[in-house]
Amino acid sequence: MTKKIAVINDLSGFGKCSLTAAISAIAAMGVQPCPLPTAVLSAQTGYPNYYCDDYTDRMELIYKEWEKMQVHFDGIYTGFMSGEHQIRKVLEFLDIFYEKDTFLLVDPVMGDNGNRYPIFTSELVAEMKSLVSRADIITPNLTELCLLTGTDYHMIKVMTEEKHLVTVAEQMARNLMTGGTKEVLVTGIRFADEESGQEMMGNLAVTEKNVSFSAFPFIGESFSGTGDLFASVIAGGRARGDSLPDAMKLAGEMIEQAIRDSVKNHVPRNDGVDYEKYLWMLGEKNRLDQ
């Protein structure tokens, strides 16, 4: 029987992010994505203008019907939340559908590059910490990891050596894990390679017993939706039984190829990366052939 993941996120018509990214990536991995929209937008919020239809009050109407159907999810994956009110809806969802054999992946979208997103409030952080504490795996970037652990991002920003960044990120992750989170995958760790001087982008997976680090050349551009694609591949990998290091490496490889193409073709950052042609890399057959 096909594995199923409930994907709780917004749907944006343009920007190749959120549910658009999640549905395509997870489906390509042989797993069924079951979307629960938090909002419907004409385009992601990085564009100058967009229309947003908030679905908070309708989320319960959808998942109550799922409850009547007595559906079971192998995984639950949450992304962007527009405020603490939506996180409370997610917590109610977990009370119904989060079972012993269900994993919870939380992408705690709150900021990037040391900057908090406009939705950021102390109430949202408090609710996000509550959600994160229940998660089997979370995928914060360095900014979000700092927000969740009360760490000064500027302390991290001045570090340029891989070993220092990895050590500090691991310690922050382990501090967070004392609150209940089982595994932490930190994304977007930028550093300069000691030998070549090449700027790199790394991801760090921290579990109770192991640490795994994977890095790729930083192409020089940040695009909409890459974080969503990354978290989606991790969720799909967990559902089909991939190890966390393997899923992390696979996500990094696919996204690196997509970014290279997008930079070469001068794709606007708000439009998102041209990843569609690389979805084949996520397929079950390709994974088994390697």
C-alpha positions, 0 to 999 in steps of 0.5 A: 500500500502506498505510504501517505503524508499529510502536508500542511502548508499554503498553496501559491500559484507562482513561486514553486514553493510550499504545496506546489513543491511538496506535492511534486517532490513527494509524489516523485518519491513514490509517496502519496501527498495529502494536502491540507491547505493553510492558505491559497495565494496568487503568488508567494509573498516575495512578489510585489503584489499577491492575493491571499485567502486564509484557510485557517477557519476551513482547515478543521472542516477538511480534517474532520472529514478525514477523521470520518474517513478513518484515514491513517498517515505514515507521516505529517509534514508542516510548513509555513504557518501564518500565525499562532492560530494556525499552529494551534489548528495543527496541534489539534490535527496531531491530537487526531492523526499523530499515531505511534507509527506516524512521523512528524516533520516540522519545517519551522519557517520563521526567518532567514539570513539573520532576518525574521519574517514579517509574521514573526511574533513572540506568540508565534515562536511560543506555539512553534516551540510547542509544535517543534517539541513534538516533532520527530524531525525538524528542518530549520535553517541557521536563523530559525535554529537561533530563534528556537534556541534563543541564540544570537545569530550575529555570533554565528554570522562571524564564523567562517570555518566549517568545523566551528559552524558545525560544532556550534550548530550541533550543540544548538540542535542538541540543546533543542533535542532536550525539549523533545525533538528527536532529530534536527536537520540544520540547512543553509550552513555557509562557509568557505572551503579551507583549501579552495576558498570556494563558498559552500552550502552545507546541511547538518543532520543531528540524531541522538547517536550520530552526526552527518554533514553534507556540503555543496558549492554555493552557486551564488543565488537564493531562490524561492521554494528551495527550503520547501523542496529540501524538507519535502525530500526529507519527508518523502525519504522518511516515509519510504525508509531512507536514512536521514543522511541519504535523504539529506544528500539526495535533496542537496544533489537535486537542488544543486542541479536545479539552482545551477540551471536557474542561475545559468538561465537567469531565472528570477529568484521569486519564480523559484528553481527549475527543478521539474526536470530533476524529479527523476533523481528522487525516484525509487528506481534511481535510489535503488540503482545507486 
